[in-house]
Amino acid sequence: MPELLSSTAKEFALAELPHWTLSEDGNSIERTFTFRSFARAFGFMSSAAILAEKLNHHPTWTNTYNKVEVLLTTHDAGGLTELDFKLARKLDKLFEA
């Protein structure tokens, strides 16, 4: 099982992800991705699902029209691990592509 990150490690990792926010309890990070259309949002989700499956780390997310809201936490560990930040970086790169 992945190890929980310390508060300092979370802050350091989050500093590299300016569009993500730490939840009040410090156990998850969140971001809303906004697209030009529903089709683009859905395409992002399809590509993101493949990335998540490869990491065996799956987001909690919702889609409403052109927005995809993503919440990352490592449920098995009970909070944030390096897996969450790794997937966040991959999702950011996918969004920028």
Backbone as a printed PyTorch tensor [residue, N CA C, xyz], in Angstrom:
tensor([[[  0.8420,  -1.1810,   0.0000],
         [  0.0000,   0.0000,   0.0000],
         [  0.8880,   1.2460,   0.0000]],

        [[  0.5120,   2.2600,  -0.7930],
         [  1.3010,   3.4980,  -0.8120],
         [  1.2690,   4.2090,   0.5420]],

        [[  2.3500,   4.9330,   0.8190],
         [  2.4460,   5.6570,   2.0890],
         [  1.7900,   7.0260,   1.9900]],

        [[  1.1370,   7.4320,   3.0730],
         [  0.5710,   8.7720,   3.1470],
         [  1.6900,   9.8010,   3.1240]],

        [[  1.4270,  10.9320,   2.4810],
         [  2.4110,  12.0060,   2.4350],
         [  2.2980,  12.8930,   3.6650]],

        [[  3.4120,  13.4240,   4.0910],
         [  3.4200,  14.3850,   5.1940],
         [  2.8400,  15.7090,   4.6980]],

        [[  2.5140,  16.5840,   5.6140],
         [  1.9990,  17.9130,   5.2420],
         [  3.0010,  18.6610,   4.3850]],

        [[  4.2730,  18.5610,   4.7300],
         [  5.3190,  19.2350,   3.9580],
         [  5.4020,  18.6690,   2.5480]],

        [[  5.3350,  17.3540,   2.4150],
         [  5.3950,  16.7170,   1.0920],
         [  4.1870,  17.1100,   0.2510]],

        [[  3.0250,  17.2010,   0.8730],
         [  1.8160,  17.6270,   0.1420],
         [  1.9840,  19.0500,  -0.3770]],

        [[  2.4640,  19.9430,   0.4800],
         [  2.6570,  21.3450,   0.0900],
         [  3.6570,  21.4580,  -1.0550]],

        [[  4.7440,  20.7050,  -0.9850],
         [  5.7690,  20.7300,  -2.0150],
         [  5.1930,  20.2360,  -3.3420]],

        [[  4.4710,  19.1130,  -3.2970],
         [  3.8830,  18.5450,  -4.5200],
         [  2.8170,  19.4680,  -5.0970]],

        [[  2.0330,  20.0660,  -4.2400],
         [  0.9630,  20.9570,  -4.6860],
         [  1.5140,  22.2380,  -5.3090]],

        [[  2.6790,  22.6710,  -4.8670],
         [  3.3020,  23.8780,  -5.4210],
         [  3.5770,  23.7150,  -6.9130]],

        [[  3.7630,  22.4810,  -7.3710],
         [  4.0120,  22.2110,  -8.7860],
         [  2.7180,  22.0450,  -9.5800]],

        [[  1.5800,  22.1140,  -8.8870],
         [  0.2770,  21.9160,  -9.5270],
         [ -0.6400,  23.1030,  -9.1840]],

        [[ -0.4000,  24.2510,  -9.8130],
         [ -1.1040,  25.4690,  -9.4110],
         [ -2.6210,  25.4500,  -9.6050]],

        [[ -3.1400,  24.5640, -10.4290],
         [ -4.5830,  24.5290, -10.6860],
         [ -5.3340,  23.5790,  -9.7450]],

        [[ -4.6060,  22.8950,  -8.9020],
         [ -5.2090,  21.9430,  -7.9690],
         [ -5.3030,  22.5750,  -6.5940]],

        [[ -6.3320,  22.2000,  -5.8450],
         [ -6.4780,  22.7040,  -4.4790],
         [ -6.5610,  21.5380,  -3.5010]],

        [[ -6.0170,  21.7890,  -2.3370],
         [ -6.0430,  20.8060,  -1.2580],
         [ -7.3660,  20.9430,  -0.5050]],

        [[ -7.9960,  19.8270,  -0.2160],
         [ -9.2490,  19.8490,   0.5410],
         [ -8.9880,  20.3660,   1.9520]],

        [[-10.0500,  20.7960,   2.6160],
         [ -9.9110,  21.3310,   3.9770],
         [ -9.3030,  20.3200,   4.9360]],

        [[ -9.6460,  19.0410,   4.7760],
         [ -9.1090,  18.0230,   5.6770],
         [ -7.7230,  17.5330,   5.2610]],

        [[ -7.2390,  18.0000,   4.1040],
         [ -5.9070,  17.6330,   3.6350],
         [ -5.7960,  16.2320,   3.0820]],

        [[ -6.9290,  15.5760,   2.8440],
         [ -6.9090,  14.1860,   2.3840],
         [ -7.1470,  14.0040,   0.8940]],

        [[ -7.3710,  15.0990,   0.1660],
         [ -7.5900,  14.9870,  -1.2730],
         [ -7.2040,  16.2820,  -1.9630]],

        [[ -7.0280,  16.1890,  -3.2860],
         [ -6.8040,  17.3660,  -4.1180],
         [ -7.8850,  17.3830,  -5.1850]],

        [[ -8.2310,  18.5990,  -5.6360],
         [ -9.3250,  18.7530,  -6.5850],
         [ -8.9600,  19.7480,  -7.6850]],

        [[ -9.5610,  19.5190,  -8.8560],
         [ -9.4170,  20.4640,  -9.9700],
         [-10.6370,  20.3380, -10.8670]],

        [[-11.0440,  21.4720, -11.4340],
         [-12.0870,  21.4820, -12.4480],
         [-11.4430,  21.8080, -13.7830]],

        [[-11.6470,  20.9520, -14.7570],
         [-11.1660,  21.1550, -16.1240],
         [-12.3470,  21.6500, -16.9510]],

        [[-12.1570,  22.7340, -17.6980],
         [-13.2230,  23.2960, -18.5220],
         [-12.8260,  23.2190, -19.9900]],

        [[-13.7580,  22.7360, -20.8140],
         [-13.5240,  22.5050, -22.2330],
         [-14.4790,  23.3380, -23.0750]],

        [[-14.2410,  23.3420, -24.3850],
         [-15.1040,  24.0990, -25.2910],
         [-16.4300,  23.4100, -25.5560]],

        [[-16.5040,  22.1060, -25.2840],
         [-17.7360,  21.3820, -25.5860],
         [-17.8270,  20.1200, -24.7290]],

        [[-19.0090,  19.5350, -24.7320],
         [-19.2170,  18.2630, -24.0520],
         [-18.3440,  17.1740, -24.6640]],

        [[-18.2640,  17.1540, -25.9880],
         [-17.4790,  16.1200, -26.6700],
         [-16.0130,  16.1590, -26.2430]],

        [[-15.4620,  17.3560, -26.1050],
         [-14.0550,  17.4670, -25.6720],
         [-13.8890,  17.0270, -24.2220]],

        [[-14.8450,  17.3770, -23.3840],
         [-14.7970,  16.9430, -21.9820],
         [-14.8610,  15.4290, -21.8980]],

        [[-15.7470,  14.8290, -22.6790],
         [-15.8950,  13.3820, -22.6650],
         [-14.6460,  12.6990, -23.2350]],

        [[-14.0590,  13.2930, -24.2660],
         [-12.8140,  12.7560, -24.8210],
         [-11.6920,  12.7750, -23.8010]],

        [[-11.6100,  13.8740, -23.0300],
         [-10.6210,  13.9740, -21.9580],
         [-10.8360,  12.8520, -20.9430]],

        [[-12.0810,  12.6300, -20.5660],
         [-12.3790,  11.5830, -19.5860],
         [-11.9830,  10.2060, -20.1170]],

        [[-12.2160,   9.9630, -21.3920],
         [-11.8460,   8.6660, -21.9810],
         [-10.3360,   8.4620, -21.9380]],

        [[ -9.5920,   9.4960, -22.3220],
         [ -8.1290,   9.3920, -22.2920],
         [ -7.6230,   9.3040, -20.8530]],

        [[ -8.2380,  10.0590, -19.9550],
         [ -7.8410,  10.0260, -18.5460],
         [ -8.1050,   8.6570, -17.9330]],

        [[ -9.1760,   8.0110, -18.3500],
         [ -9.4890,   6.6750, -17.8310],
         [ -8.3870,   5.6840, -18.1740]],

        [[ -7.8250,   5.8080, -19.3570],
         [ -6.7330,   4.9150, -19.7640],
         [ -5.4940,   5.1750, -18.8960]],

        [[ -5.1810,   6.4520, -18.6620],
         [ -4.0380,   6.7870, -17.7930],
         [ -4.2470,   6.2470, -16.3880]],

        [[ -5.4520,   6.4320, -15.8610],
         [ -5.7580,   5.9670, -14.5080],
         [ -5.6590,   4.4490, -14.4120]],

        [[ -6.1360,   3.7700, -15.4210],
         [ -6.0890,   2.3020, -15.4180],
         [ -4.6420,   1.8080, -15.4300]],

        [[ -3.7950,   2.4700, -16.1990],
         [ -2.3740,   2.0810, -16.2500],
         [ -1.7020,   2.2490, -14.8910]],

        [[ -2.1270,   3.2710, -14.1360],
         [ -1.5720,   3.4890, -12.7920],
         [ -2.2860,   2.6580, -11.7320]],

        [[ -3.4110,   2.0460, -12.1270],
         [ -4.2950,   1.3540, -11.1830],
         [ -4.6690,   2.3030, -10.0400]],

        [[ -4.9970,   3.5320, -10.4440],
         [ -5.3770,   4.5730,  -9.4940],
         [ -6.4950,   5.3880, -10.1250]],

        [[ -7.6680,   5.3370,  -9.5460],
         [ -8.8570,   5.8520, -10.2160],
         [ -9.4360,   7.0770,  -9.5170]],

        [[ -9.7440,   8.1200, -10.2980],
         [-10.2670,   9.3570,  -9.7200],
         [-11.7420,   9.2460,  -9.3590]],

        [[-12.1500,  10.1400,  -8.4970],
         [-13.5640,  10.4000,  -8.2840],
         [-13.8450,  11.6160,  -9.1500]],

        [[-14.8190,  11.5060, -10.0550],
         [-15.0530,  12.6330, -10.9510],
         [-16.4990,  12.7480, -11.3660]],

        [[-16.8440,  13.9430, -11.8220],
         [-18.1650,  14.1890, -12.3810],
         [-17.9900,  15.0080, -13.6490]],

        [[-18.9590,  14.8770, -14.5290],
         [-18.9670,  15.6380, -15.7760],
         [-20.3170,  16.3140, -15.9130]],

        [[-20.2940,  17.6150, -16.1060],
         [-21.4920,  18.3690, -16.4370],
         [-21.1650,  19.2190, -17.6570]],

        [[-21.7820,  18.8860, -18.7570],
         [-21.5770,  19.5190, -20.0480],
         [-20.0850,  19.6400, -20.3720]],

        [[-19.5000,  20.8370, -20.2390],
         [-18.1040,  21.0340, -20.6610],
         [-17.1190,  21.0380, -19.4980]],

        [[-17.5540,  20.6090, -18.3310],
         [-16.6770,  20.6130, -17.1510],
         [-16.4930,  19.2040, -16.6050]],

        [[-15.2640,  18.9290, -16.1970],
         [-14.9340,  17.6720, -15.5330],
         [-14.3040,  18.0410, -14.1950]],

        [[-14.9770,  17.6670, -13.1180],
         [-14.4660,  17.9230, -11.7730],
         [-13.8010,  16.6450, -11.2740]],

        [[-12.5390,  16.7700, -10.8700],
         [-11.7480,  15.6070, -10.4700],
         [-11.3180,  15.7540,  -9.0160]],

        [[-11.4890,  14.6920,  -8.2610],
         [-11.0200,  14.6200,  -6.8790],
         [-10.1010,  13.4040,  -6.7950]],

        [[ -8.9100,  13.6090,  -6.2580],
         [ -7.9430,  12.5230,  -6.1170],
         [ -7.6100,  12.2870,  -4.6520]],

        [[ -7.6460,  11.0370,  -4.2610],
         [ -7.2280,  10.5850,  -2.9420],
         [ -6.9170,   9.1050,  -3.0700]],

        [[ -6.1030,   8.5810,  -2.1890],
         [ -5.8130,   7.1480,  -2.1970],
         [ -6.6530,   6.5170,  -1.1070]],

        [[ -7.7750,   5.9490,  -1.5180],
         [ -8.7420,   5.4120,  -0.5560],
         [ -8.1290,   4.3550,   0.3590]],

        [[ -7.3140,   3.4540,  -0.2060],
         [ -6.7100,   2.3830,   0.5950],
         [ -5.8130,   2.9240,   1.7010]],

        [[ -5.1620,   4.0710,   1.4360],
         [ -4.2430,   4.6480,   2.4170],
         [ -4.9450,   5.6460,   3.3350]],

        [[ -6.1410,   6.0780,   2.9510],
         [ -6.8790,   7.0230,   3.7800],
         [ -6.4310,   8.4670,   3.6260]],

        [[ -5.9010,   8.8150,   2.4610],
         [ -5.4590,  10.1930,   2.2360],
         [ -4.6030,  10.3070,   0.9960]],

        [[ -3.7760,  11.3200,   0.9620],
         [ -2.9560,  11.6030,  -0.2130],
         [ -1.6340,  10.8340,  -0.1940]],

        [[ -1.3300,  10.2650,  -1.3730],
         [ -0.0530,   9.5870,  -1.5840],
         [  0.5560,  10.1260,  -2.8690]],

        [[  1.7530,   9.6960,  -3.1740],
         [  2.4110,  10.1130,  -4.4100],
         [  1.5810,   9.7350,  -5.6360]],

        [[  0.8100,   8.6680,  -5.5650],
         [ -0.0460,   8.2720,  -6.6940],
         [ -1.0060,   9.3830,  -7.1000]],

        [[ -1.5560,  10.0830,  -6.1320],
         [ -2.4900,  11.1640,  -6.4310],
         [ -1.8160,  12.2810,  -7.2140]],

        [[ -0.6310,  12.6440,  -6.8050],
         [  0.0760,  13.7190,  -7.4840],
         [  0.6080,  13.2680,  -8.8410]],

        [[  0.9690,  12.0100,  -8.9460],
         [  1.4020,  11.4770, -10.2370],
         [  0.2540,  11.5360, -11.2430]],

        [[ -0.9400,  11.1090, -10.8300],
         [ -2.0890,  11.1590, -11.7220],
         [ -2.4710,  12.6090, -12.0210]],

        [[ -2.3960,  13.4940, -11.0510],
         [ -2.7070,  14.9090, -11.2810],
         [ -1.7870,  15.5010, -12.3470]],

        [[ -0.4890,  15.1850, -12.2660],
         [  0.4600,  15.6890, -13.2710],
         [  0.1100,  15.1490, -14.6530]],

        [[ -0.2590,  13.8790, -14.7280],
         [ -0.6370,  13.2840, -16.0130],
         [ -1.9030,  13.9210, -16.5740]],

        [[ -2.8750,  14.1940, -15.7100],
         [ -4.1150,  14.8310, -16.1630],
         [ -3.8480,  16.2590, -16.6480]],

        [[ -2.9700,  16.9710, -15.9690],
         [ -2.6020,  18.3160, -16.4180],
         [ -1.9640,  18.2690, -17.7970]],

        [[ -1.0520,  17.3380, -18.0180],
         [ -0.3960,  17.2000, -19.3200],
         [ -1.3970,  16.8370, -20.4010]],

        [[ -2.3120,  15.9590, -20.0830],
         [ -3.3590,  15.5760, -21.0320],
         [ -4.2120,  16.7860, -21.3970]],

        [[ -4.5660,  17.5840, -20.4300],
         [ -5.3920,  18.7690, -20.6540],
         [ -4.6620,  19.7830, -21.5420]],

        [[ -3.3620,  19.9190, -21.3370],
         [ -2.5670,  20.8940, -22.0910],
         [ -2.2580,  20.4360, -23.5080]],

        [[ -2.4110,  19.1430, -23.7760],
         [ -2.0550,  18.6000, -25.1090],
         [ -3.0290,  19.0490, -26.1760]]])
